[in-house]
Amino acid sequence: MSEASSFPATPPQPPSGAAFVDSEANAPGREIYDLVAELYPLCRSITGDGVRETLARLQRIVPLTIHALPSGTAALDWTIPPEWNIRDAWIADRNGRRVVDFRRSNLHVVGYSLPVRRRMSLAELRPHLHTLPGQPDLIPYRTSYYKENWGFCLSQRALDALPEDEYEVCIDATLAPGALVYGEALLRGATDEEILVSCHVCHPSLANDNLSGVAIAAHLAREIGSRPRRYTYRFVFAPGTIGAIAWLSRNAAVLPRIRHGLVLSCLGDAGALTYKRSRRGDSAIDGAATRVLRALGSHRILPFSPDGYDERQYCSPGFDLPVGRLSRSPAGTFPEYHTSADDLSLVAPAHLAASLAACQEIFAELEGERFFVNKSPKGEPQLGRRGLYGALGGEMRRDRLEAAILWVLNLADGRHGLADIAERAGLPAEDVEAAAATLLAHDLIEETAGASRT
Ligand code: ZN
């Protein structure tokens, strides 16, 4: 990266709040926190040297392959934009004093701002200034990726303090043909069935959204890579929206192998763990995540909606992948969201460690889950003939095993694991397992390696 594209932003602040307890149990959280703090000052965007430098640092932890798509490349309905890089930016008063300074916070410049260097009155400048009147001490985070523009972000109080006068305005940036880069790590397992883990790497100095997700994904990859596994895991570190779209456009052959997927975002704050279901709503990862979060205590389960982060792209109707999203406070729901208050004091090692542990438990659950396919799915197979059904028709009491057999036959479509079937049926797991064993012995179902796609 160019030396100048990495300016220190607000100096790192120590974690605050009662949740931070520096115990042995928080050691993984401390490592994740340190990675968040290391990456925090870099000025990232959807393209540019900040993303390259971020991916280069992640390569110390996870074996990332870096992919580059030249500007102008078509990706589904989108086109890879020009590359944006920024060296410096400021607004200076008539004495040359910087009243807004990119070196103090990279949030001060609207992402993808065109270069500008001129003198102008405050009245002329105002349409290019963005503040948060309701949070007058905070700097907003703003971008203009696909509409050519330039601007500055500052606190309302800083704006109110500016006298009506003439100012020198400089944005020393380039918007020129280059590339969009993303990182990908493939951790091969016993089967080629895949679990996709995705996070966005396009935000500048914002800690929870989404350096928490980036750092947890990196540590998760390191941990998963160190032990035997049934699934192949694919980690994608890409800029939001355009990066996921670019990845989808280049990986049509991979998509049929993706059995489960998880988008990681906003995982370092004090909010309760929150799982957002896939578009299908009853994917195996939806069941696994629900069971894990329920066992962990306070949590939220959200239905799918076509907003949020890159689950939108993975769950667009033409792909409809079984991909959910794990967060704490979801994007847009916490007051620090997309402001300078989403800094290192908002995330804490204990929350990061607990989020990592939840991811590990969800994947452990999926690793252990068994999937079957009904070999006779058109009409019920004649169970009585096989001695699997009560001889007396019309009897009210149905044996638990019989009930479990009917549920397994109905939901053994390769997508529902036995734990999901037990939950849906309201039956003990051992009954459903016994039913599956019985049906397997009668050659009425067969096991699949993972949840096959419909
Ligand atoms: Zn965001």
Residues whose N, C-alpha, C, O or C-beta is under 5 A from the ligand:
A	BS01	ZN	D209
